[in-house]
Amino acid sequence: MNSITTHVLDTSLGRPARGIPVTLEAQDAQGHWLLVGHGATDADGRLKTLMPPETELAEGVYRLTFDTRGYFAATQVEGFYPQVSVVFQVRDASQHYHVPLLLNPYGYSTYRGS
């Protein structure tokens, strides 16, 4: 499977972050961001369908944007980051790219998962 997926874990609660809207964009040759797909994390904090099934993954620079404002409001937590953007590069389009987000109200981290 050659696609981009994500997973959000709320490290302050020790559980998946459900219902976070996520947007996936690709950067074109002029540096503009083009929408590739979007969705929201499921009950397990995962989003496996960011890219429409007919979309082929291409090499290039991509950006995942997580709308965390609504998540923190729904959990009645004051968050410092209303959104989180993660920019990364796909160098081999034949691979699968899983980009998890570890989130808490005052920090976050990310990595290339499997």
NORFENGI-V766958 format. One record per backbone hydrogen bond with DSSP energy under -1.0 kcal/mol. NH is the residue of the N-H (numbers start at 1). CO is the residue of the C=O. If there is no record, write none. Layout:
nh:NH co:CO
nh:NH co:CO
This chain:
nh:5 co:97
nh:6 co:47
nh:8 co:45
nh:9 co:101
nh:10 co:15
nh:11 co:9
nh:11 co:103
nh:14 co:10
nh:15 co:10
nh:17 co:8
nh:19 co:41
nh:22 co:39
nh:23 co:65
nh:24 co:37
nh:25 co:63
nh:26 co:34
nh:27 co:61
nh:28 co:32
nh:31 co:28
nh:34 co:26
nh:36 co:24
nh:37 co:24
nh:39 co:22
nh:41 co:20
nh:42 co:46
nh:45 co:42
nh:47 co:6
nh:55 co:52
nh:60 co:90
nh:62 co:88
nh:63 co:25
nh:64 co:86
nh:65 co:23
nh:66 co:84
nh:67 co:21
nh:68 co:66
nh:69 co:82
nh:72 co:68
nh:73 co:69
nh:74 co:70
nh:75 co:71
nh:76 co:73
nh:77 co:72
nh:80 co:105
nh:84 co:66
nh:86 co:64
nh:88 co:62
nh:90 co:60
nh:95 co:92
nh:97 co:3
nh:99 co:5
nh:101 co:7
nh:102 co:109
nh:103 co:9
nh:104 co:107
nh:107 co:104
nh:109 co:102
nh:113 co:98
